[in-house]
Amino acid sequence: MKTIDQRTFSLTLPDGWSVLSEEEDEALVYKGTSMTDSIDGPSLNITIRDTDGMSFDEIRQMMVDEMGVRIAPDVTIAGCSYKAFILTEGGIDSMGLLYNRSADGKETANFAIVFFIRTSPEDAEVQSIVSSLVFK
């Protein structure tokens, strides 16, 4: 297992997952061990942003207006509810989630946008990564 530990967040990757890039407010992780696995295999793009005092519904509506995402039903992973949306790029749909709970269950001023690339929230390994996300 590998832990990503940044200023604003941390998360844990299961065995068999690697880090493509990692920055203070973002991580791109993929299943596999070589860079070529990141091109064709499952990956997650996790970006941390400030809510700027907006609700998730307002943030998601802004994403609809500015990015053309479609609102999807909420997704529950490990007992936590995530606001979901679908982004279509190049004819390919990718699900995304919004989340802003700290480890103690309280809302934070930061939130995560998690994009699923060639995978879905139903995948057990993906669920373990998403549920390990902790805001600092």
KAUR-V62896 format. One record per backbone hydrogen bond with DSSP energy under -1.0 kcal/mol. NH is the residue of the N-H (numbers start at 1). CO is the residue of the C=O. E is the energy in kcal/mol with one decimal. If there is no record, write none. Layout:
# KAUR-V62896
NH CO E
NH CO E
This chain:
# KAUR-V62896
2 13 -1.5
4 11 -3.0
6 9 -2.8
10 134 -2.0
11 4 -2.1
13 2 -3.5
17 14 -1.6
18 30 -3.1
20 28 -2.9
21 28 -1.6
23 26 -3.3
27 46 -2.5
28 21 -2.7
29 44 -2.4
30 18 -2.4
31 42 -2.5
32 16 -2.6
37 34 -1.6
40 36 -1.2
41 37 -2.2
43 117 -2.5
44 29 -2.5
45 115 -2.0
46 27 -3.1
47 113 -2.4
48 25 -3.1
49 111 -2.8
51 109 -3.3
54 51 -2.3
59 55 -2.6
60 56 -3.2
61 57 -2.2
62 58 -2.2
63 59 -2.0
64 60 -1.9
65 61 -2.6
66 62 -3.0
67 63 -2.3
69 63 -1.3
70 86 -2.6
72 84 -1.9
75 82 -2.4
77 80 -2.5
80 77 -2.2
82 75 -3.0
83 98 -1.4
85 96 -2.2
86 70 -2.9
87 94 -3.0
89 92 -2.4
92 89 -1.9
94 87 -2.6
96 85 -3.0
97 114 -2.0
98 83 -2.4
99 112 -1.6
102 106 -3.1
105 102 -2.2
108 100 -2.1
111 49 -2.8
112 99 -3.1
113 47 -2.8
114 97 -2.5
115 45 -2.7
116 95 -3.0
117 43 -2.8
123 120 -1.6
127 123 -2.5
128 124 -1.9
129 125 -1.8
130 126 -2.8
131 127 -2.8
133 130 -1.2
134 10 -2.7
136 8 -2.2
